[in-house]
């Protein structure tokens, strides 16, 4: 995926998270899941106002990583790694946000037992790719 495609896909995920949250906020019950255990089952609950926390953190991370990408002297491989990490973070946060809504309205029972292993592998893959690329240089 090209640099611009990664950037726009990531930005789309940020917008999707905010839009979905804004559009469906009033559909939420007063108590929502705010934490999940390693098996993807909700194990912490709080008031629905907390649903804004994840989009806020996701947006701050998006801006932080976007800022890192603009620093002078950044190598192409570093830029690609930052862009992939940015996309993976936004994708992960967007999925968690959507599942939080689905769990809150009884349309799902959690993130899924596969969630944690998939996320770990997804975040390690680009790091190993960079290591392999640097060894080839």
PyMOL CGO cylinders between C-alpha atoms (Angstrom):
from pymol import cmd
from pymol.cgo import CYLINDER

trace = [
    CYLINDER, 0.00, 0.00, 0.00, 1.44, 3.39, -0.98, 0.3, 1, 1, 1, 1, 1, 1,
    CYLINDER, 1.44, 3.39, -0.98, 2.27, 6.11, 1.51, 0.3, 1, 1, 1, 1, 1, 1,
    CYLINDER, 2.27, 6.11, 1.51, -0.76, 8.25, 0.59, 0.3, 1, 1, 1, 1, 1, 1,
    CYLINDER, -0.76, 8.25, 0.59, -3.12, 5.27, 0.71, 0.3, 1, 1, 1, 1, 1, 1,
    CYLINDER, -3.12, 5.27, 0.71, -1.88, 4.39, 4.20, 0.3, 1, 1, 1, 1, 1, 1,
    CYLINDER, -1.88, 4.39, 4.20, -2.28, 7.99, 5.34, 0.3, 1, 1, 1, 1, 1, 1,
    CYLINDER, -2.28, 7.99, 5.34, -5.80, 8.38, 3.95, 0.3, 1, 1, 1, 1, 1, 1,
    CYLINDER, -5.80, 8.38, 3.95, -6.95, 4.96, 5.17, 0.3, 1, 1, 1, 1, 1, 1,
    CYLINDER, -6.95, 4.96, 5.17, -5.73, 5.83, 8.65, 0.3, 1, 1, 1, 1, 1, 1,
    CYLINDER, -5.73, 5.83, 8.65, -7.44, 9.21, 8.55, 0.3, 1, 1, 1, 1, 1, 1,
    CYLINDER, -7.44, 9.21, 8.55, -10.64, 7.52, 7.37, 0.3, 1, 1, 1, 1, 1, 1,
    CYLINDER, -10.64, 7.52, 7.37, -10.52, 5.19, 10.39, 0.3, 1, 1, 1, 1, 1, 1,
    CYLINDER, -10.52, 5.19, 10.39, -10.13, 8.16, 12.74, 0.3, 1, 1, 1, 1, 1, 1,
    CYLINDER, -10.13, 8.16, 12.74, -13.12, 9.87, 11.13, 0.3, 1, 1, 1, 1, 1, 1,
    CYLINDER, -13.12, 9.87, 11.13, -15.14, 6.63, 11.21, 0.3, 1, 1, 1, 1, 1, 1,
    CYLINDER, -15.14, 6.63, 11.21, -14.50, 6.20, 14.91, 0.3, 1, 1, 1, 1, 1, 1,
    CYLINDER, -14.50, 6.20, 14.91, -15.61, 9.75, 15.72, 0.3, 1, 1, 1, 1, 1, 1,
    CYLINDER, -15.61, 9.75, 15.72, -18.60, 9.63, 13.37, 0.3, 1, 1, 1, 1, 1, 1,
    CYLINDER, -18.60, 9.63, 13.37, -19.85, 6.28, 14.61, 0.3, 1, 1, 1, 1, 1, 1,
    CYLINDER, -19.85, 6.28, 14.61, -19.47, 7.34, 18.24, 0.3, 1, 1, 1, 1, 1, 1,
    CYLINDER, -19.47, 7.34, 18.24, -21.25, 10.64, 17.66, 0.3, 1, 1, 1, 1, 1, 1,
    CYLINDER, -21.25, 10.64, 17.66, -24.05, 9.05, 15.65, 0.3, 1, 1, 1, 1, 1, 1,
    CYLINDER, -24.05, 9.05, 15.65, -24.69, 6.15, 18.08, 0.3, 1, 1, 1, 1, 1, 1,
    CYLINDER, -24.69, 6.15, 18.08, -23.89, 7.73, 21.44, 0.3, 1, 1, 1, 1, 1, 1,
    CYLINDER, -23.89, 7.73, 21.44, -27.56, 8.08, 22.40, 0.3, 1, 1, 1, 1, 1, 1,
    CYLINDER, -27.56, 8.08, 22.40, -28.16, 4.40, 21.58, 0.3, 1, 1, 1, 1, 1, 1,
    CYLINDER, -28.16, 4.40, 21.58, -25.86, 3.34, 24.41, 0.3, 1, 1, 1, 1, 1, 1,
    CYLINDER, -25.86, 3.34, 24.41, -27.13, 2.20, 27.79, 0.3, 1, 1, 1, 1, 1, 1,
    CYLINDER, -27.13, 2.20, 27.79, -25.90, 4.06, 30.86, 0.3, 1, 1, 1, 1, 1, 1,
    CYLINDER, -25.90, 4.06, 30.86, -23.24, 1.39, 31.61, 0.3, 1, 1, 1, 1, 1, 1,
    CYLINDER, -23.24, 1.39, 31.61, -20.77, 0.29, 28.93, 0.3, 1, 1, 1, 1, 1, 1,
    CYLINDER, -20.77, 0.29, 28.93, -17.68, -1.93, 28.88, 0.3, 1, 1, 1, 1, 1, 1,
    CYLINDER, -17.68, -1.93, 28.88, -14.47, 0.06, 29.27, 0.3, 1, 1, 1, 1, 1, 1,
    CYLINDER, -14.47, 0.06, 29.27, -11.96, -2.76, 29.70, 0.3, 1, 1, 1, 1, 1, 1,
    CYLINDER, -11.96, -2.76, 29.70, -11.48, -6.25, 28.27, 0.3, 1, 1, 1, 1, 1, 1,
    CYLINDER, -11.48, -6.25, 28.27, -9.43, -9.16, 29.62, 0.3, 1, 1, 1, 1, 1, 1,
    CYLINDER, -9.43, -9.16, 29.62, -6.91, -11.17, 27.60, 0.3, 1, 1, 1, 1, 1, 1,
    CYLINDER, -6.91, -11.17, 27.60, -9.71, -13.42, 26.32, 0.3, 1, 1, 1, 1, 1, 1,
    CYLINDER, -9.71, -13.42, 26.32, -11.57, -10.40, 24.92, 0.3, 1, 1, 1, 1, 1, 1,
    CYLINDER, -11.57, -10.40, 24.92, -14.35, -10.53, 27.53, 0.3, 1, 1, 1, 1, 1, 1,
    CYLINDER, -14.35, -10.53, 27.53, -15.43, -7.24, 29.12, 0.3, 1, 1, 1, 1, 1, 1,
    CYLINDER, -15.43, -7.24, 29.12, -14.35, -7.09, 32.75, 0.3, 1, 1, 1, 1, 1, 1,
    CYLINDER, -14.35, -7.09, 32.75, -14.72, -3.40, 33.56, 0.3, 1, 1, 1, 1, 1, 1,
    CYLINDER, -14.72, -3.40, 33.56, -17.75, -1.14, 33.15, 0.3, 1, 1, 1, 1, 1, 1,
    CYLINDER, -17.75, -1.14, 33.15, -18.47, 2.54, 33.63, 0.3, 1, 1, 1, 1, 1, 1,
    CYLINDER, -18.47, 2.54, 33.63, -20.82, 5.27, 32.42, 0.3, 1, 1, 1, 1, 1, 1,
    CYLINDER, -20.82, 5.27, 32.42, -21.32, 5.81, 28.71, 0.3, 1, 1, 1, 1, 1, 1,
    CYLINDER, -21.32, 5.81, 28.71, -19.48, 9.16, 28.74, 0.3, 1, 1, 1, 1, 1, 1,
    CYLINDER, -19.48, 9.16, 28.74, -16.28, 7.08, 28.81, 0.3, 1, 1, 1, 1, 1, 1,
    CYLINDER, -16.28, 7.08, 28.81, -16.96, 5.98, 25.22, 0.3, 1, 1, 1, 1, 1, 1,
    CYLINDER, -16.96, 5.98, 25.22, -15.27, 9.25, 24.14, 0.3, 1, 1, 1, 1, 1, 1,
    CYLINDER, -15.27, 9.25, 24.14, -11.94, 8.21, 25.67, 0.3, 1, 1, 1, 1, 1, 1,
    CYLINDER, -11.94, 8.21, 25.67, -10.88, 5.82, 22.93, 0.3, 1, 1, 1, 1, 1, 1,
    CYLINDER, -10.88, 5.82, 22.93, -11.46, 8.23, 20.01, 0.3, 1, 1, 1, 1, 1, 1,
    CYLINDER, -11.46, 8.23, 20.01, -9.63, 10.93, 21.95, 0.3, 1, 1, 1, 1, 1, 1,
    CYLINDER, -9.63, 10.93, 21.95, -6.60, 8.71, 22.65, 0.3, 1, 1, 1, 1, 1, 1,
    CYLINDER, -6.60, 8.71, 22.65, -6.65, 7.40, 19.07, 0.3, 1, 1, 1, 1, 1, 1,
    CYLINDER, -6.65, 7.40, 19.07, -6.67, 10.93, 17.70, 0.3, 1, 1, 1, 1, 1, 1,
    CYLINDER, -6.67, 10.93, 17.70, -3.81, 12.01, 19.96, 0.3, 1, 1, 1, 1, 1, 1,
    CYLINDER, -3.81, 12.01, 19.96, -1.75, 8.99, 18.86, 0.3, 1, 1, 1, 1, 1, 1,
    CYLINDER, -1.75, 8.99, 18.86, -2.60, 9.75, 15.23, 0.3, 1, 1, 1, 1, 1, 1,
    CYLINDER, -2.60, 9.75, 15.23, -1.34, 13.32, 15.63, 0.3, 1, 1, 1, 1, 1, 1,
    CYLINDER, -1.34, 13.32, 15.63, 1.78, 12.21, 17.50, 0.3, 1, 1, 1, 1, 1, 1,
    CYLINDER, 1.78, 12.21, 17.50, 2.74, 9.67, 14.84, 0.3, 1, 1, 1, 1, 1, 1,
    CYLINDER, 2.74, 9.67, 14.84, 1.91, 12.15, 12.06, 0.3, 1, 1, 1, 1, 1, 1,
    CYLINDER, 1.91, 12.15, 12.06, 4.27, 14.62, 13.73, 0.3, 1, 1, 1, 1, 1, 1,
    CYLINDER, 4.27, 14.62, 13.73, 7.03, 12.01, 13.94, 0.3, 1, 1, 1, 1, 1, 1,
    CYLINDER, 7.03, 12.01, 13.94, 6.64, 11.36, 10.22, 0.3, 1, 1, 1, 1, 1, 1,
    CYLINDER, 6.64, 11.36, 10.22, 7.37, 15.01, 9.45, 0.3, 1, 1, 1, 1, 1, 1,
    CYLINDER, 7.37, 15.01, 9.45, 10.66, 15.25, 11.30, 0.3, 1, 1, 1, 1, 1, 1,
    CYLINDER, 10.66, 15.25, 11.30, 13.69, 16.10, 9.22, 0.3, 1, 1, 1, 1, 1, 1,
    CYLINDER, 13.69, 16.10, 9.22, 16.10, 13.40, 8.20, 0.3, 1, 1, 1, 1, 1, 1,
    CYLINDER, 16.10, 13.40, 8.20, 13.59, 10.56, 8.51, 0.3, 1, 1, 1, 1, 1, 1,
    CYLINDER, 13.59, 10.56, 8.51, 14.53, 7.56, 6.41, 0.3, 1, 1, 1, 1, 1, 1,
    CYLINDER, 14.53, 7.56, 6.41, 11.99, 5.98, 4.06, 0.3, 1, 1, 1, 1, 1, 1,
    CYLINDER, 11.99, 5.98, 4.06, 11.91, 2.73, 6.03, 0.3, 1, 1, 1, 1, 1, 1,
    CYLINDER, 11.91, 2.73, 6.03, 11.20, 4.65, 9.25, 0.3, 1, 1, 1, 1, 1, 1,
    CYLINDER, 11.20, 4.65, 9.25, 8.41, 6.54, 7.54, 0.3, 1, 1, 1, 1, 1, 1,
    CYLINDER, 8.41, 6.54, 7.54, 6.85, 3.31, 6.29, 0.3, 1, 1, 1, 1, 1, 1,
    CYLINDER, 6.85, 3.31, 6.29, 7.06, 1.72, 9.74, 0.3, 1, 1, 1, 1, 1, 1,
    CYLINDER, 7.06, 1.72, 9.74, 5.43, 4.75, 11.38, 0.3, 1, 1, 1, 1, 1, 1,
    CYLINDER, 5.43, 4.75, 11.38, 2.65, 4.77, 8.79, 0.3, 1, 1, 1, 1, 1, 1,
    CYLINDER, 2.65, 4.77, 8.79, 1.95, 1.05, 9.23, 0.3, 1, 1, 1, 1, 1, 1,
    CYLINDER, 1.95, 1.05, 9.23, 1.97, 1.39, 13.02, 0.3, 1, 1, 1, 1, 1, 1,
    CYLINDER, 1.97, 1.39, 13.02, -0.36, 4.36, 12.74, 0.3, 1, 1, 1, 1, 1, 1,
    CYLINDER, -0.36, 4.36, 12.74, -2.76, 2.33, 10.59, 0.3, 1, 1, 1, 1, 1, 1,
    CYLINDER, -2.76, 2.33, 10.59, -2.61, -0.68, 12.91, 0.3, 1, 1, 1, 1, 1, 1,
    CYLINDER, -2.61, -0.68, 12.91, -3.26, 1.46, 15.99, 0.3, 1, 1, 1, 1, 1, 1,
    CYLINDER, -3.26, 1.46, 15.99, -6.24, 3.16, 14.37, 0.3, 1, 1, 1, 1, 1, 1,
    CYLINDER, -6.24, 3.16, 14.37, -7.61, -0.13, 13.05, 0.3, 1, 1, 1, 1, 1, 1,
    CYLINDER, -7.61, -0.13, 13.05, -7.29, -1.75, 16.47, 0.3, 1, 1, 1, 1, 1, 1,
    CYLINDER, -7.29, -1.75, 16.47, -8.87, 1.19, 18.28, 0.3, 1, 1, 1, 1, 1, 1,
    CYLINDER, -8.87, 1.19, 18.28, -11.71, 1.42, 15.75, 0.3, 1, 1, 1, 1, 1, 1,
    CYLINDER, -11.71, 1.42, 15.75, -12.45, -2.29, 16.15, 0.3, 1, 1, 1, 1, 1, 1,
    CYLINDER, -12.45, -2.29, 16.15, -12.45, -1.98, 19.96, 0.3, 1, 1, 1, 1, 1, 1,
    CYLINDER, -12.45, -1.98, 19.96, -14.76, 1.04, 19.76, 0.3, 1, 1, 1, 1, 1, 1,
    CYLINDER, -14.76, 1.04, 19.76, -17.22, -0.74, 17.47, 0.3, 1, 1, 1, 1, 1, 1,
    CYLINDER, -17.22, -0.74, 17.47, -17.19, -3.86, 19.63, 0.3, 1, 1, 1, 1, 1, 1,
    CYLINDER, -17.19, -3.86, 19.63, -17.75, -1.75, 22.74, 0.3, 1, 1, 1, 1, 1, 1,
    CYLINDER, -17.75, -1.75, 22.74, -20.97, -0.47, 21.18, 0.3, 1, 1, 1, 1, 1, 1,
    CYLINDER, -20.97, -0.47, 21.18, -22.02, -3.96, 20.12, 0.3, 1, 1, 1, 1, 1, 1,
    CYLINDER, -22.02, -3.96, 20.12, -21.36, -5.39, 23.58, 0.3, 1, 1, 1, 1, 1, 1,
    CYLINDER, -21.36, -5.39, 23.58, -23.20, -2.49, 25.23, 0.3, 1, 1, 1, 1, 1, 1,
    CYLINDER, -23.20, -2.49, 25.23, -26.33, -3.14, 23.16, 0.3, 1, 1, 1, 1, 1, 1,
    CYLINDER, -26.33, -3.14, 23.16, -26.07, -6.94, 23.52, 0.3, 1, 1, 1, 1, 1, 1,
    CYLINDER, -26.07, -6.94, 23.52, -25.10, -7.68, 19.90, 0.3, 1, 1, 1, 1, 1, 1,
    CYLINDER, -25.10, -7.68, 19.90, -21.71, -9.16, 20.87, 0.3, 1, 1, 1, 1, 1, 1,
    CYLINDER, -21.71, -9.16, 20.87, -20.10, -10.67, 23.93, 0.3, 1, 1, 1, 1, 1, 1,
    CYLINDER, -20.10, -10.67, 23.93, -16.59, -9.23, 23.54, 0.3, 1, 1, 1, 1, 1, 1,
    CYLINDER, -16.59, -9.23, 23.54, -13.62, -8.72, 21.28, 0.3, 1, 1, 1, 1, 1, 1,
    CYLINDER, -13.62, -8.72, 21.28, -13.16, -12.40, 20.54, 0.3, 1, 1, 1, 1, 1, 1,
    CYLINDER, -13.16, -12.40, 20.54, -10.55, -14.79, 21.90, 0.3, 1, 1, 1, 1, 1, 1,
    CYLINDER, -10.55, -14.79, 21.90, -8.50, -14.34, 18.70, 0.3, 1, 1, 1, 1, 1, 1,
    CYLINDER, -8.50, -14.34, 18.70, -8.22, -10.56, 19.18, 0.3, 1, 1, 1, 1, 1, 1,
    CYLINDER, -8.22, -10.56, 19.18, -5.08, -10.39, 21.33, 0.3, 1, 1, 1, 1, 1, 1,
    CYLINDER, -5.08, -10.39, 21.33, -2.98, -12.88, 19.30, 0.3, 1, 1, 1, 1, 1, 1,
    CYLINDER, -2.98, -12.88, 19.30, -3.94, -11.18, 16.03, 0.3, 1, 1, 1, 1, 1, 1,
    CYLINDER, -3.94, -11.18, 16.03, -3.07, -7.74, 17.37, 0.3, 1, 1, 1, 1, 1, 1,
    CYLINDER, -3.07, -7.74, 17.37, 0.29, -8.88, 18.74, 0.3, 1, 1, 1, 1, 1, 1,
    CYLINDER, 0.29, -8.88, 18.74, 1.24, -10.59, 15.47, 0.3, 1, 1, 1, 1, 1, 1,
    CYLINDER, 1.24, -10.59, 15.47, 0.01, -7.59, 13.45, 0.3, 1, 1, 1, 1, 1, 1,
    CYLINDER, 0.01, -7.59, 13.45, 2.21, -5.19, 15.40, 0.3, 1, 1, 1, 1, 1, 1,
    CYLINDER, 2.21, -5.19, 15.40, 5.26, -7.47, 15.35, 0.3, 1, 1, 1, 1, 1, 1,
    CYLINDER, 5.26, -7.47, 15.35, 5.10, -8.16, 11.59, 0.3, 1, 1, 1, 1, 1, 1,
    CYLINDER, 5.10, -8.16, 11.59, 6.15, -4.64, 10.46, 0.3, 1, 1, 1, 1, 1, 1,
    CYLINDER, 6.15, -4.64, 10.46, 8.97, -4.60, 13.02, 0.3, 1, 1, 1, 1, 1, 1,
    CYLINDER, 8.97, -4.60, 13.02, 10.35, -7.88, 11.71, 0.3, 1, 1, 1, 1, 1, 1,
    CYLINDER, 10.35, -7.88, 11.71, 9.94, -6.55, 8.16, 0.3, 1, 1, 1, 1, 1, 1,
    CYLINDER, 9.94, -6.55, 8.16, 12.12, -3.54, 9.04, 0.3, 1, 1, 1, 1, 1, 1,
    CYLINDER, 12.12, -3.54, 9.04, 14.74, -5.75, 10.67, 0.3, 1, 1, 1, 1, 1, 1,
    CYLINDER, 14.74, -5.75, 10.67, 14.83, -7.97, 7.59, 0.3, 1, 1, 1, 1, 1, 1,
    CYLINDER, 14.83, -7.97, 7.59, 15.11, -4.95, 5.27, 0.3, 1, 1, 1, 1, 1, 1,
    CYLINDER, 15.11, -4.95, 5.27, 17.97, -3.50, 7.30, 0.3, 1, 1, 1, 1, 1, 1,
    CYLINDER, 17.97, -3.50, 7.30, 19.83, -6.82, 7.27, 0.3, 1, 1, 1, 1, 1, 1,
    CYLINDER, 19.83, -6.82, 7.27, 19.52, -6.90, 3.48, 0.3, 1, 1, 1, 1, 1, 1,
    CYLINDER, 19.52, -6.90, 3.48, 21.05, -3.42, 3.16, 0.3, 1, 1, 1, 1, 1, 1,
]
cmd.load_cgo(trace, "trace")
